[in-house]
């Protein structure tokens, strides 16, 4: 029986790249907010199943994953990046960022813990360089990623039968990055950023690490 992997935010960018990397060796459950956003990647990867549900709708998430009784890999890729200084950032921005990047991750993991335990599974958290160092204008995002790292550390300590890996990439060439650069008022040059395929390969490498080792953190920077 092939192992099963669930990837959130799989409709485009890094999530789609991770799905492509895992497809040769895993049965895939691909999550995104809407079914339409998953149409292309599901068509590209025969056998992949769409899991269209907004991660912040906790009741809908619980219903969507209720039938999963065994899960080998859970890749938390979905997230938001809303920029602004502390002085500029609203309460709604802070709430939304923490809700998507931390609370939704914690709740989906909690719901899937029985399935992960049954498989001796692997939880991969797509974090960020901002989860190691906060810069001006990235307060709410960095806070959410520091919290995500702490969540991973706690989960690793509490669930010793699981592997938990935090991936800390630098900035990646994705549609989200284009929006960030536009917000910064800069010209977009993809050569300044990591390729999504490179980060996806790091995820696959972590997942394929032999069972005697625990890949705790992976940090990637543009060369």
Secondary structure by P-SEA (a helix, b strand, c coil): cbbbbbbccccccaaaaaaaaacccccccccccccccaaaaaaaccccccccccccaaaaaaaaacccccccbbbcccbbbbbbccccccaaaaaaaaacccaaaaaaaaaaaaaaaaacbbbbbbccccccccccccaaaaaaaaaaaaaaaaaaaacccbbbbbbbbcccccaaaaaaaaaacbbbbccccccaaaaaaaaaaaaaccccccccbbbbccc
